């Protein structure tokens, strides 16, 4: 992929705080997979977004 081994290590061990979209694309290409095979969104325990009034936005379930 051309991605540094230390970057792959950080991704594998879930230590990376940021992921380049180019890296995701390269990994998917190398593995023959889709982005959804690599990334799973885990909801935050507390909402982090706020409305214009400053009140937390609660997701609708």
MDTraj code that builds the backbone (N, CA, C; nanometers):
import mdtraj as md
import numpy as np

residues = "UNK UNK UNK UNK UNK UNK UNK UNK UNK UNK UNK UNK UNK UNK UNK UNK UNK UNK UNK UNK UNK UNK UNK UNK UNK UNK UNK UNK UNK UNK UNK UNK UNK UNK UNK UNK UNK UNK UNK UNK UNK UNK UNK UNK UNK UNK UNK UNK UNK UNK UNK UNK UNK UNK UNK UNK UNK UNK UNK UNK UNK".split()
xyz = np.array([
    [0.0808, -0.1205, 0.0000],
    [0.0000, 0.0000, 0.0000],
    [0.0847, 0.1264, 0.0000],
    [0.2057, 0.1194, 0.0454],
    [0.2885, 0.2380, 0.0598],
    [0.2635, 0.3097, 0.1924],
    [0.1763, 0.2546, 0.2755],
    [0.1480, 0.3137, 0.4060],
    [0.2563, 0.2667, 0.5033],
    [0.3051, 0.3586, 0.5845],
    [0.4116, 0.3234, 0.6791],
    [0.3653, 0.2112, 0.7724],
    [0.4530, 0.1156, 0.8013],
    [0.4178, 0.0073, 0.8936],
    [0.3698, 0.0581, 1.0296],
    [0.4274, 0.1673, 1.0791],
    [0.3847, 0.2198, 1.2090],
    [0.2405, 0.2721, 1.2023],
    [0.2008, 0.3255, 1.0877],
    [0.0632, 0.3716, 1.0700],
    [-0.0319, 0.2534, 1.0685],
    [0.0038, 0.1472, 0.9969],
    [-0.0773, 0.0251, 0.9940],
    [-0.0908, -0.0301, 1.1353],
    [0.0186, -0.0290, 1.2117],
    [0.0173, -0.0773, 1.3500],
    [-0.0803, 0.0040, 1.4350],
    [-0.0775, 0.1371, 1.4218],
    [-0.1687, 0.2224, 1.4977],
    [-0.3140, 0.1935, 1.4618],
    [-0.3407, 0.1727, 1.3330],
    [-0.4767, 0.1411, 1.2901],
    [-0.5203, 0.0065, 1.3457],
    [-0.4333, -0.0924, 1.3352],
    [-0.4654, -0.2282, 1.3810],
    [-0.4961, -0.2322, 1.5303],
    [-0.4179, -0.1587, 1.6077],
    [-0.4334, -0.1598, 1.7537],
    [-0.5291, -0.0500, 1.8032],
    [-0.6005, 0.0132, 1.7080],
    [-0.6990, 0.1174, 1.7391],
    [-0.6389, 0.2308, 1.8223],
    [-0.5177, 0.2717, 1.7865],
    [-0.4496, 0.3803, 1.8554],
    [-0.4556, 0.5107, 1.7763],
    [-0.4891, 0.5018, 1.6477],
    [-0.4913, 0.6195, 1.5613],
    [-0.6083, 0.7096, 1.5977],
    [-0.5810, 0.8390, 1.6053],
    [-0.6867, 0.9364, 1.6319],
    [-0.7471, 0.9876, 1.5021],
    [-0.6712, 0.9782, 1.3938],
    [-0.7173, 1.0222, 1.2627],
    [-0.6770, 0.9186, 1.1597],
    [-0.7579, 0.9093, 1.0553],
    [-0.7285, 0.8173, 0.9462],
    [-0.7438, 0.8932, 0.8156],
    [-0.6424, 0.8870, 0.7316],
    [-0.6514, 0.9524, 0.6010],
    [-0.7438, 0.8709, 0.5103],
    [-0.8301, 0.9403, 0.4382],
    [-0.9192, 0.8723, 0.3441],
    [-0.8403, 0.7975, 0.2386],
    [-0.7267, 0.8528, 0.1990],
    [-0.6409, 0.7862, 0.1006],
    [-0.5924, 0.6511, 0.1542],
    [-0.5601, 0.6448, 0.2825],
    [-0.5153, 0.5190, 0.3420],
    [-0.6278, 0.4162, 0.3422],
    [-0.7492, 0.4611, 0.3755],
    [-0.8637, 0.3690, 0.3738],
    [-0.8820, 0.3129, 0.2340],
    [-0.8731, 0.4000, 0.1340],
    [-0.8879, 0.3564, -0.0046],
    [-0.7793, 0.2562, -0.0424],
    [-0.6555, 0.2837, -0.0050],
    [-0.5444, 0.1922, -0.0361],
    [-0.5616, 0.0573, 0.0322],
    [-0.6049, 0.0573, 0.1566],
    [-0.6246, -0.0683, 0.2304],
    [-0.7370, -0.1489, 0.1662],
    [-0.8476, -0.0816, 0.1322],
    [-0.9592, -0.1514, 0.0664],
    [-0.9157, -0.2111, -0.0661],
    [-0.8376, -0.1361, -0.1417],
    [-0.7879, -0.1859, -0.2702],
    [-0.6995, -0.3088, -0.2497],
    [-0.6099, -0.3017, -0.1525],
    [-0.5169, -0.4129, -0.1275],
    [-0.5897, -0.5379, -0.0774],
    [-0.6930, -0.5185, 0.0033],
    [-0.7646, -0.6318, 0.0616],
    [-0.8855, -0.6754, -0.0203],
    [-0.9225, -0.5953, -0.1202],
    [-1.0394, -0.6275, -0.2007],
    [-1.1674, -0.6212, -0.1190],
    [-1.1793, -0.5164, -0.0370],
    [-1.2962, -0.5050, 0.0499],
    [-1.3580, -0.3672, 0.0364],
    [-1.4662, -0.3449, 0.1094],
    [-1.5352, -0.2169, 0.1129],
    [-1.5037, -0.1459, 0.2443],
    [-1.5240, -0.0148, 0.2462],
    [-1.4995, 0.0644, 0.3672],
    [-1.5797, 0.0092, 0.4846],
    [-1.7029, -0.0327, 0.4588],
    [-1.7880, -0.0850, 0.5664],
    [-1.7329, -0.2141, 0.6263],
    [-1.6411, -0.2798, 0.5575],
    [-1.5753, -0.3992, 0.6130],
    [-1.4674, -0.3601, 0.7137],
    [-1.4215, -0.2362, 0.7071],
    [-1.3120, -0.1902, 0.7930],
    [-1.3591, -0.1059, 0.9114],
    [-1.4648, -0.0288, 0.8890],
    [-1.5045, 0.0709, 0.9877],
    [-1.6449, 0.0426, 1.0401],
    [-1.6584, 0.0422, 1.1708],
    [-1.7876, 0.0280, 1.2366],
    [-1.8025, 0.1480, 1.3295],
    [-1.9124, 0.2201, 1.3169],
    [-1.9352, 0.3359, 1.4038],
    [-1.9944, 0.2897, 1.5355],
    [-1.9308, 0.3313, 1.6430],
    [-1.9823, 0.3047, 1.7769],
    [-2.0333, 0.4366, 1.8324],
    [-2.1640, 0.4451, 1.8631],
    [-2.2205, 0.5707, 1.9128],
    [-2.1527, 0.6170, 2.0413],
    [-2.1461, 0.7475, 2.0594],
    [-2.0921, 0.8058, 2.1820],
    [-2.1929, 0.7877, 2.2944],
    [-2.1453, 0.7716, 2.4152],
    [-2.2358, 0.7554, 2.5289],
    [-2.3100, 0.8845, 2.5592],
    [-2.2495, 0.9993, 2.5318],
    [-2.3104, 1.1304, 2.5506],
    [-2.3064, 1.2048, 2.4177],
    [-2.4136, 1.2769, 2.3835],
    [-2.4120, 1.3548, 2.2592],
    [-2.3012, 1.4598, 2.2631],
    [-2.2328, 1.4754, 2.1512],
    [-2.1256, 1.5744, 2.1447],
    [-2.1626, 1.6935, 2.0588],
    [-2.2761, 1.6865, 1.9885],
    [-2.3189, 1.7984, 1.9061],
    [-2.4216, 1.8815, 1.9817],
    [-2.4298, 2.0073, 1.9465],
    [-2.5229, 2.0976, 2.0136],
    [-2.6082, 2.1685, 1.9082],
    [-2.7284, 2.2061, 1.9489],
    [-2.8160, 2.2833, 1.8617],
    [-2.7672, 2.4277, 1.8601],
    [-2.8325, 2.5108, 1.7841],
    [-2.7939, 2.6524, 1.7786],
    [-2.8130, 2.7217, 1.9124],
    [-2.9014, 2.6685, 1.9953],
    [-2.9250, 2.7288, 2.1276],
    [-2.8225, 2.6795, 2.2298],
    [-2.7417, 2.5811, 2.1924],
    [-2.6421, 2.5282, 2.2837],
    [-2.6861, 2.4038, 2.3563],
    [-2.8129, 2.3639, 2.3392],
    [-2.8642, 2.2434, 2.4040],
    [-2.8174, 2.1204, 2.3259],
    [-2.7873, 2.0095, 2.3948],
    [-2.7453, 1.8876, 2.3253],
    [-2.8538, 1.8391, 2.2304],
    [-2.8121, 1.7870, 2.1171],
    [-2.9052, 1.7270, 2.0211],
    [-2.9132, 1.5789, 2.0526],
    [-3.0310, 1.5296, 2.0806],
    [-3.0499, 1.3869, 2.1109],
    [-3.0930, 1.3161, 1.9859],
    [-3.0312, 1.2035, 1.9594],
    [-3.0686, 1.1273, 1.8403],
    [-3.2050, 1.0650, 1.8599],
    [-3.2779, 1.0524, 1.7491],
    [-3.4099, 0.9896, 1.7538],
    [-3.3932, 0.8406, 1.7347],
    [-3.4545, 0.7634, 1.8222],
    [-3.4403, 0.6167, 1.8145],
    [-3.5661, 0.5554, 1.7614],
])
top = md.Topology()
chain = top.add_chain()
for i, resn in enumerate(residues, 1):
    res = top.add_residue(resn, chain, resSeq=i)
    for name in ("N", "CA", "C"):
        top.add_atom(name, md.element.get_by_symbol(name[0]), res)
traj = md.Trajectory(xyz[None], top)
